[in-house]
């Protein structure tokens, strides 16, 4: 096993497809594709590529820390009681534990992500 993982963005492989959880759906009918590239520590640290179609959902991080880098698309991320942030390809951000807000995909988005959970 190698200690280096390269993400092939042009051919990421077979995605796991899913839909927004009904209890988190705000608007639309977003669908998701997830290409998990690494999973260590019994799922405590995971990384991969994620894609979402337009729509909005509640984002609730709980105790999870997430690093995101937008590869393509446009989103609006609104932390509860904060100013909306428009994010596009090239933007990078971290959602810290305790984050709650609305993730609105305006144009189909694809991102790189790393999640660390307790």
NORWO-V810728 format. One record per backbone hydrogen bond with DSSP energy under -0.5 kcal/mol. CO is the residue of the C=O (numbers start at 0). NH is the residue of the N-H. E is the energy in kcal/mol with one decimal. If there is no record, write none. Layout:
BEGIN
<<CO/NH/E> <CO/NH/E>>
END
This chain:
BEGIN
<<5/7/-0.7> <6/8/-1.2> <14/16/-0.6> <15/33/-2.1> <17/31/-3.1> <20/23/-2.0> <20/24/-1.1> <21/24/-0.5> <23/57/-2.5> <26/55/-2.5> <29/19/-1.3> <30/52/-1.9> <31/17/-2.0> <32/50/-2.5> <33/15/-2.9> <33/35/-0.6> <34/48/-2.2> <37/46/-2.0> <39/43/-0.7> <39/44/-2.0> <40/43/-0.9> <43/116/-3.0> <44/39/-2.8> <45/114/-2.9> <46/36/-2.6> <46/37/-1.7> <47/112/-2.3> <48/34/-3.1> <49/110/-2.8> <50/32/-2.1> <51/108/-2.2> <53/28/-0.6> <54/104/-3.0> <55/25/-2.9> <55/26/-1.8> <56/102/-2.9> <57/59/-0.5> <58/100/-1.8> <60/63/-2.7> <61/97/-1.9> <64/115/-2.8> <65/94/-3.0> <66/113/-1.9> <67/92/-2.5> <68/111/-2.4> <69/89/-2.9> <71/109/-2.2> <72/88/-0.7> <73/105/-2.3> <73/106/-1.9> <74/86/-2.4> <75/77/-0.5> <75/103/-2.8> <76/78/-0.6> <76/84/-2.2> <77/101/-2.3> <78/81/-2.2> <84/76/-2.9> <86/74/-2.4> <87/90/-2.6> <90/69/-2.9> <92/67/-3.0> <93/95/-0.7> <94/65/-2.5> <95/98/-2.1> <98/60/-2.6> <98/61/-0.5> <99/79/-2.7> <100/58/-3.0> <101/77/-2.5> <101/103/-0.6> <102/56/-2.2> <102/104/-0.6> <103/75/-2.7> <103/105/-0.7> <104/54/-1.6> <106/73/-1.3> <108/51/-2.1> <109/70/-3.2> <109/71/-1.6> <110/49/-2.5> <111/68/-2.0> <112/47/-2.0> <113/66/-2.7> <114/45/-2.4> <115/64/-2.6>>
END
